Amino acid sequence: MERSLDPADRRSFRVALTREGREVIDATLTEHAANLARLAARLTEQEAATLDTVLRGMLAR
């Protein structure tokens, strides 16, 4: 992580991920997505439809 003073407000800091940090996040999210796909593949068609409905409802709120 890199930290620098905010030029608009010197009491604050701007924080950014380093290249290495972005690589860690990318790898983690890739593994997470693969795990979700693996879990979803085991659902029946009805279970997948129910999950879809529940998740869409959560996003709509």
Secondary structure, DSSP 8 states (H G I E B T S, - for coil): -EEEEETTEEEEEEEE--HHHHHHHHHHHHHHHHHHHHHHHTS-HHHHHHHHHHHHHHHH-
